[in-house]
Amino acid sequence: MTLRLAQAGAADIDAMMAVMAVAFDPGFGEAWSAAQVLGSLATGTAWAQVAHGQDMSPLGFTLCREIGPDAELLLIGVAPTARRSGIGWALLAAAAAEARQRAAAALFLEVRDGNVAAFALYRAAGYEVIGRRRDYYRGADGVRFDAVTLRARFDD
Ligand SMILES: CC(C)(COP(=O)(O)OP(=O)(O)OC[C@H]1O[C@@H](n2cnc3c(N)ncnc32)[C@H](O)[C@@H]1OP(=O)(O)O)[C@@H](O)C(=O)NCCC(=O)NCCS
């Protein structure tokens, strides 16, 4: 699959929200609103990247931010119909490359315990588990899930 991966800004909000609407399980309330994404981008310390298919349909995106000497992956999503074709991998690599470019010492992220696909992607990309926040996420049915914190270090 031909993939076009590019830096994105407020002008790309529709593309990001099109993926947001289908990528995140509504049972966990992890999707952000357009206002939340735009607010994050407006801080000037956040950045987004969008992956488009050959026909320019949006297939995936990431949202990250600088935080102190590090960077944080806030969101990564790939449209269900486009999964397992390397888009998440490419987006994660591009997010890490941009974090390095911004002189971040590490890229941190949090994943809900039980999010098998995301956890497998991060582990395959070499991220290490460095912590756990108990009962951080709450599912629609009230069941709580830990958040697992992972990190990729760039300062080695
Ligand atoms: C997590 C997510 C972004 C992965 O996107 P993707 O484009 O399907 O990932 P890739 O095709 O690049 O997968 C790369 C590797 O990750 C691992 N992986 C990805 N999905 C997996 C799954 N469902 N089960 C097991 N391993 C998986 C595999 O090692 C895979 O390599 P392989 O296909 O050669 O075996 C996608 O599943 C998604 O959007 N999930 C919903 C949103 C979400 O939970 N985001 C994370 C929290 S913000």
The ligand as an SDF file (V2000), in Angstrom:
LIG
                    3D

 48 50  0  0  0  0  0  0  0  0999 V2000
   -2.7230    0.1140   17.7160 C   0  0  0  0  0  0  0  0  0  0  0  0
   -2.9310    0.4630   16.2390 C   0  0  0  0  0  0  0  0  0  0  0  0
   -2.6050    1.9440   16.0220 C   0  0  0  0  0  0  0  0  0  0  0  0
   -1.9840   -0.4040   15.3780 C   0  0  0  0  0  0  0  0  0  0  0  0
   -2.1070    0.0390   14.0250 O   0  0  0  0  0  0  0  0  0  0  0  0
   -1.7810   -0.9300   12.7870 P   0  0  0  0  0  0  0  0  0  0  0  0
   -1.6340   -0.0580   11.5910 O   0  0  0  0  0  0  0  0  0  0  0  0
   -2.7730   -2.0260   12.7060 O   0  0  0  0  0  0  0  0  0  0  0  0
   -0.3570   -1.5420   13.2090 O   0  0  0  0  0  0  0  0  0  0  0  0
    0.7340   -2.2010   12.2200 P   0  0  0  0  0  0  0  0  0  0  0  0
    0.0730   -2.8480   11.0610 O   0  0  0  0  0  0  0  0  0  0  0  0
    1.7480   -1.1650   11.8890 O   0  0  0  0  0  0  0  0  0  0  0  0
    1.3750   -3.3160   13.1650 O   0  0  0  0  0  0  0  0  0  0  0  0
    2.7540   -3.3230   13.4830 C   0  0  0  0  0  0  0  0  0  0  0  0
    3.0080   -4.4630   14.4470 C   0  0  0  0  0  0  0  0  0  0  0  0
    2.3200   -4.2410   15.6860 O   0  0  0  0  0  0  0  0  0  0  0  0
    1.8330   -5.4930   16.1990 C   0  0  0  0  0  0  0  0  0  0  0  0
    0.3620   -5.5280   16.1470 N   0  0  0  0  0  0  0  0  0  0  0  0
   -0.4530   -4.5720   15.6350 C   0  0  0  0  0  0  0  0  0  0  0  0
   -1.7460   -4.9250   15.7960 N   0  0  0  0  0  0  0  0  0  0  0  0
   -1.7430   -6.1260   16.4220 C   0  0  0  0  0  0  0  0  0  0  0  0
   -2.7760   -6.9940   16.8560 C   0  0  0  0  0  0  0  0  0  0  0  0
   -4.0880   -6.7040   16.6710 N   0  0  0  0  0  0  0  0  0  0  0  0
   -2.4210   -8.1360   17.4770 N   0  0  0  0  0  0  0  0  0  0  0  0
   -1.1190   -8.4570   17.6650 C   0  0  0  0  0  0  0  0  0  0  0  0
   -0.0790   -7.6600   17.2540 N   0  0  0  0  0  0  0  0  0  0  0  0
   -0.4070   -6.5110   16.6440 C   0  0  0  0  0  0  0  0  0  0  0  0
    2.3980   -6.5510   15.2800 C   0  0  0  0  0  0  0  0  0  0  0  0
    3.6990   -6.8950   15.7710 O   0  0  0  0  0  0  0  0  0  0  0  0
    2.4950   -5.7980   13.9690 C   0  0  0  0  0  0  0  0  0  0  0  0
    3.4080   -6.3570   13.0540 O   0  0  0  0  0  0  0  0  0  0  0  0
    2.8740   -7.5410   12.0650 P   0  0  0  0  0  0  0  0  0  0  0  0
    1.5950   -7.0810   11.4600 O   0  0  0  0  0  0  0  0  0  0  0  0
    4.0020   -7.6620   11.0800 O   0  0  0  0  0  0  0  0  0  0  0  0
    2.6930   -8.7550   12.9420 O   0  0  0  0  0  0  0  0  0  0  0  0
   -4.4100    0.1590   15.8060 C   0  0  0  0  0  0  0  0  0  0  0  0
   -4.7530   -1.1590   16.1820 O   0  0  0  0  0  0  0  0  0  0  0  0
   -5.4490    1.1110   16.3760 C   0  0  0  0  0  0  0  0  0  0  0  0
   -5.7290    2.1700   15.8010 O   0  0  0  0  0  0  0  0  0  0  0  0
   -6.0560    0.7340   17.5310 N   0  0  0  0  0  0  0  0  0  0  0  0
   -7.1330    1.5590   18.1190 C   0  0  0  0  0  0  0  0  0  0  0  0
   -6.6280    2.8520   18.6860 C   0  0  0  0  0  0  0  0  0  0  0  0
   -5.7140    2.6090   19.8670 C   0  0  0  0  0  0  0  0  0  0  0  0
   -5.9640    1.7540   20.7100 O   0  0  0  0  0  0  0  0  0  0  0  0
   -4.6250    3.4080   19.9520 N   0  0  0  0  0  0  0  0  0  0  0  0
   -3.6510    3.2830   21.0250 C   0  0  0  0  0  0  0  0  0  0  0  0
   -4.0050    4.0840   22.2120 C   0  0  0  0  0  0  0  0  0  0  0  0
   -3.9590    5.8610   21.9050 S   0  0  0  0  0  0  0  0  0  0  0  0
  1  2  1  0
  2  3  1  0
  2  4  1  0
  2 36  1  0
  4  5  1  0
  5  6  1  0
  6  7  2  0
  6  8  1  0
  6  9  1  0
  9 10  1  0
 10 11  2  0
 10 12  1  0
 10 13  1  0
 13 14  1  0
 14 15  1  0
 15 16  1  0
 15 30  1  0
 16 17  1  0
 17 18  1  0
 17 28  1  0
 18 19  1  0
 18 27  1  0
 19 20  2  0
 20 21  1  0
 21 22  1  0
 21 27  2  0
 22 23  1  0
 22 24  2  0
 24 25  1  0
 25 26  2  0
 26 27  1  0
 28 29  1  0
 28 30  1  0
 30 31  1  0
 31 32  1  0
 32 33  2  0
 32 34  1  0
 32 35  1  0
 36 37  1  0
 36 38  1  0
 38 39  2  0
 38 40  1  0
 40 41  1  0
 41 42  1  0
 42 43  1  0
 43 44  2  0
 43 45  1  0
 45 46  1  0
 46 47  1  0
 47 48  1  0
M  END
$$$$
